[in-house]
Amino acid sequence: MRAPARAHTDILNPSSGDKIGEITSGGFCPSANKPFAMGYVVRAASFKEFIRHLMFVAAMFQLLSLLKGRLLIFLFEAKRLLRR
Amino acid sequence: MSAMILSRYPSYLQGKGAKTALQDLAPGIDVARMNFMTSTTGTVAGIANCRVTRCGYTGEDGFEISVDPKHAVALAEALMKFNFVKPAGLGARDSLRLEAGLCLYGNDLDETINPVEANLTWTIGGPKSRRRVEQGFLGASKFLEKDGKLKPVTKKRVGFGGTNPLVPYQIVDSYHLYFKV
């Protein structure tokens, strides 16, 4: 399914069907050729794994001296993960 | 006390060629020495008193150039003379800011969401940063403990990428459509 989840779409726990959050922005990601979205999910213990794995597509800033190297690494790592 | 509201028209020059185009139009500004999130004023395309800031809402390197509204068309025309500068509308910009994980106020942020929930605490630095130690800014007590630690929250802003094999969950929307994330 490539349809992007748009704002106000409910995020449900796939096993129980309970609402665990809501999409606030969503669309199609041209860089990764995939749908993508952001939203808020409840921060319950059972979702720790769920949250850790979700990343945004990298910002392609030409990062200048103001930003630290580790941020740069994180951003490019995120982009690589999403492109898999 | 009085305040004067200046009417300015912003143009957003974003992407890899932005610095080349701006340097050509604004020989008086040393573009190469402008760091991300710094700002200056100068003459751009012969228009005096332009406010130039190295920032943007696209996740790309670029500049925001504010001018008096009566010069806005002239500035846009000057920018469009470069064959590598193309016009882009709000929809395109929305895709770019989403890719970069940037929030849209009214969608992803509102007055009920604090910076911890929105994953925006990087804007005030780490646990030992001045802002977290001294605090004292409006709203600090809403999400910072006295010792600078972040207060616990019940929800978090996260990103969803379609068909990412690392995430073994589905997002199910309210119309029972679904896709793998």
Interface residues (C-beta under 8 A of the other chain):
Chain A: M1 R2 A3 P4 A5 A7 T9 D10 I11 L12 P14 G17 G21 I23 T24 S25 G26 G27 F28 C29 P30 S31 A32 K34 P35 F36 A37 M38 G39 Y40 V41 V42 R43 F50 I51 H53 L54 M55 F56 V57 A58 A59 M60 F61 Q62 L63 L64 S65 L66 L67 L71 L81 L82 R84
Chain B: K16 N35 F36 M37 R54 G59 E60 D61 D94 S95 L98 E99 A100 G101 L102 C103 L104 N107 D108 I113 E117 W122 V153 T154 K155 K156 R157 V158 G159 F160 G161 G162 T163 N164 P165 L166 V167 Y169 Q170 I171 V172 D173 S174 L177 Y178 F179 K180 V181
